[in-house]
Amino acid sequence: MEEYFNKIRKFNWWDERQINPGYVRELYEQKIQKFTGNRLVKVLVGQRRSGKSYILRQIIAGLIDSGVPSANTFYINKEFLEFDFVKNYKDLEALFDYYKETLQPKGKVYLFIDEIQNVKEWERFVNSKSQNFVEECEIFITGSNSKLLSGELATLLSGRYVEFEILPFSYEEFAAIKKLETGRASFVEYLQSSGLPELMNLPDEETKRHYVSSVMDTVLLRDVIERHSIKNPALLKDIFIYLVNNASNLVSINNIVKYFKGKNRRTTYDTLANYISNIEETFMIHRAERYDIRGKEIIGGTYKFYANDVGYRNYLFSGFGYGMGYLLENVVYLQLRRYSFDIHVGQITDREVDFIAKRHDTTLYVQVCLTVDDPKTLEREYRALKGIADNFPKMIVSLDDYQLPNSAGIAHIQAWNFENYLRSLTGN
């Protein structure tokens, strides 16, 4: 164990080691900070390469800055080869015991485990340590699968964990990192780029394209193909491509089956439904169900899917001909999700409302369009919102340089100001 332990020291803050925590993501820092200082297990979930590891390192740096001894923090990352020896919960227990014997931390230990799903039966270790009243241990874990807490841990820790979904960089984070003035020009640049954190440091478009491709391939291979023993990997990838390039369009599983059969691809409804569900588990794609506003019920059968990052379209599938309106709607969806809204596609008689977003006691009705220059477009967007009887906020989000005054209780928000609106509304 000594040899293993010496190899992993470099990933920790011991020995007055300074580790760059990266760009501080204040939204997540504030969310997580509210739940620290207790026995709740903090669970960070999200697609690979979305920035979960950086956030863990930022939490560690913040604890040390606040006076916690560096020896009382222990960081484990199952993505790194140096941690390959940790294969199951017993290995994790042995490593943790050796850490305590070697560094002899006094008081509470803060334990951070990245990509914990790669440790077999990890939930047994986490449950034991988080509830140990003799040796206090506060645990932060990350995972790249939405079903991380769907099994035994959810039962063992019922009511004793809190989950945070981590998304790639928002527009405001993108602008801050690249030192861009907020406004239409920088927002369009964001729409045509990506929010993947590591992409910010890449030098040219070709390198970025290869990086986004490697992220896609890695997620599909590790988190879907290997995890679920996928028999037709080529079909899985083509389904992902289809969903990315039909984001913001209403689709059904039956229609997707017909599409592939029209391409002479043999498949079934069940296979496609399972493959789509598998991709959703990785957070690469998100599903928005339809909701009948007047009937107040879910409308089954058709959905909209949105990509976790517009970089997939911009760097890999840009030749499919989908324009800025597609990208704008996708980004608005992600902004709402980033601020913890539950999102549906609204239906009121024969009209569609792009998003019904609910959080606690707040509901937002959001229409997204590239421009309201065309009177017919403006009338169409207003007509759907005017048909909603309640008094919750209603708005149109667009890329126009000018801002229309409120009309019939409906606000016009320029896309680059939408995140600021959500932050003010939610207090985050």
Secondary structure as the mmCIF struct_conf table of DSSP 4:
data_model
#
loop_
_struct_conf.conf_type_id
_struct_conf.id
_struct_conf.beg_label_comp_id
_struct_conf.beg_label_asym_id
_struct_conf.beg_label_seq_id
_struct_conf.end_label_comp_id
_struct_conf.end_label_asym_id
_struct_conf.end_label_seq_id
HELX_RH_AL_P HELX_RH_AL_P1 GLU A 2 ILE A 8
HELX_RH_3T_P HELX_RH_3T_P1 ARG A 9 PHE A 11
BEND BEND1 ASN A 12 TRP A 13
TURN_TY1_P TURN_TY1_P1 ASP A 15 GLU A 16
BEND BEND2 TYR A 23 TYR A 23
HELX_RH_AL_P HELX_RH_AL_P2 GLU A 26 GLN A 33
TURN_TY1_P TURN_TY1_P2 LYS A 34 PHE A 35
BEND BEND3 GLY A 37 ARG A 39
HELX_LH_PP_P HELX_LH_PP_P1 LEU A 40 LEU A 40
STRN STRN1 VAL A 41 VAL A 45
TURN_TY1_P TURN_TY1_P3 ARG A 48 ARG A 49
BEND BEND4 SER A 50 GLY A 51
HELX_RH_AL_P HELX_RH_AL_P3 LYS A 52 ASP A 65
TURN_TY1_P TURN_TY1_P4 SER A 66 GLY A 67
HELX_RH_3T_P HELX_RH_3T_P2 SER A 70 ASN A 72
STRN STRN2 THR A 73 ASN A 77
TURN_TY1_P TURN_TY1_P5 LYS A 78 GLU A 79
BEND BEND5 PHE A 80 PHE A 80
HELX_RH_3T_P HELX_RH_3T_P3 LEU A 81 PHE A 83
TURN_TY1_P TURN_TY1_P6 ASP A 84 PHE A 85
STRN STRN3 ASN A 88 ASN A 88
HELX_RH_AL_P HELX_RH_AL_P4 TYR A 89 LEU A 103
BEND BEND6 GLY A 107 GLY A 107
STRN STRN4 VAL A 109 ASP A 114
BEND BEND7 GLU A 115 GLU A 115
HELX_RH_3T_P HELX_RH_3T_P4 ILE A 116 ASN A 118
BEND BEND8 VAL A 119 VAL A 119
STRN STRN5 LYS A 120 LYS A 120
TURN_TY1_P TURN_TY1_P7 GLU A 121 GLU A 121
HELX_RH_AL_P HELX_RH_AL_P5 TRP A 122 SER A 130
TURN_TY1_P TURN_TY1_P8 GLN A 131 GLN A 131
BEND BEND9 PHE A 133 GLU A 135
STRN STRN6 CYS A 137 GLY A 143
BEND BEND10 SER A 144 SER A 144
TURN_TY1_P TURN_TY1_P9 SER A 146 LEU A 149
BEND BEND11 SER A 150 GLY A 151
HELX_RH_AL_P HELX_RH_AL_P6 GLU A 152 LEU A 156
TURN_TY1_P TURN_TY1_P10 LEU A 157 GLY A 159
BEND BEND12 ARG A 160 ARG A 160
STRN STRN7 TYR A 161 GLU A 165
BEND BEND13 PRO A 168 PRO A 168
HELX_RH_AL_P HELX_RH_AL_P7 TYR A 171 ILE A 177
TURN_TY1_P TURN_TY1_P11 LYS A 178 LYS A 179
BEND BEND14 THR A 182 GLY A 183
HELX_RH_AL_P HELX_RH_AL_P8 ARG A 184 LEU A 191
TURN_TY1_P TURN_TY1_P12 GLN A 192 GLN A 192
BEND BEND15 SER A 193 SER A 193
HELX_RH_3T_P HELX_RH_3T_P5 PRO A 197 ASN A 201
BEND BEND16 ASP A 204 ASP A 204
HELX_RH_AL_P HELX_RH_AL_P9 GLU A 205 THR A 218
HELX_RH_PI_P HELX_RH_PI_P1 VAL A 219 ILE A 225
HELX_RH_AL_P HELX_RH_AL_P10 GLU A 226 HIS A 228
TURN_TY1_P TURN_TY1_P13 SER A 229 SER A 229
BEND BEND17 LYS A 231 LYS A 231
HELX_RH_AL_P HELX_RH_AL_P11 PRO A 233 ASN A 245
TURN_TY1_P TURN_TY1_P14 ASN A 246 SER A 248
BEND BEND18 ASN A 249 ASN A 249
STRN STRN8 VAL A 251 VAL A 251
HELX_RH_AL_P HELX_RH_AL_P12 ILE A 253 GLY A 262
TURN_TY1_P TURN_TY1_P15 LYS A 263 ASN A 264
HELX_RH_AL_P HELX_RH_AL_P13 TYR A 269 GLU A 281
TURN_TY1_P TURN_TY1_P16 THR A 282 PHE A 283
BEND BEND19 MET A 284 MET A 284
STRN STRN9 ILE A 285 ASP A 292
TURN_TY1_P TURN_TY1_P17 ILE A 293 LYS A 296
STRN STRN10 GLU A 297 ALA A 307
BEND BEND20 ASN A 308 ASN A 308
TURN_TY1_P TURN_TY1_P18 VAL A 310 VAL A 310
HELX_RH_AL_P HELX_RH_AL_P14 GLY A 311 LEU A 316
BEND BEND21 PHE A 317 PHE A 317
HELX_RH_3T_P HELX_RH_3T_P6 SER A 318 PHE A 320
HELX_RH_AL_P HELX_RH_AL_P15 MET A 324 ARG A 338
TURN_TY1_P TURN_TY1_P19 TYR A 339 SER A 340
STRN STRN11 ASP A 342 ILE A 348
TURN_TY1_P TURN_TY1_P20 THR A 349 ASP A 350
STRN STRN12 ARG A 351 ARG A 359
TURN_TY1_P TURN_TY1_P21 HIS A 360 ASP A 361
STRN STRN13 THR A 362 VAL A 368
BEND BEND22 LEU A 370 LEU A 370
BEND BEND23 ASP A 374 ASP A 374
HELX_RH_AL_P HELX_RH_AL_P16 PRO A 375 LYS A 386
TURN_TY1_P TURN_TY1_P22 GLY A 387 GLY A 387
BEND BEND24 ASP A 390 ASP A 390
BEND BEND25 PHE A 392 PHE A 392
STRN STRN14 LYS A 394 SER A 398
BEND BEND26 ASP A 401 TYR A 402
HELX_LH_PP_P HELX_LH_PP_P2 LEU A 404 ASN A 406
STRN STRN15 SER A 407 SER A 407
TURN_TY1_P TURN_TY1_P23 ALA A 408 GLY A 409
STRN STRN16 ILE A 410 GLN A 414
HELX_RH_3T_P HELX_RH_3T_P7 ALA A 415 ASN A 417
HELX_RH_AL_P HELX_RH_AL_P17 PHE A 418 THR A 426
TURN_TY1_P TURN_TY1_P24 GLY A 427 GLY A 427
#
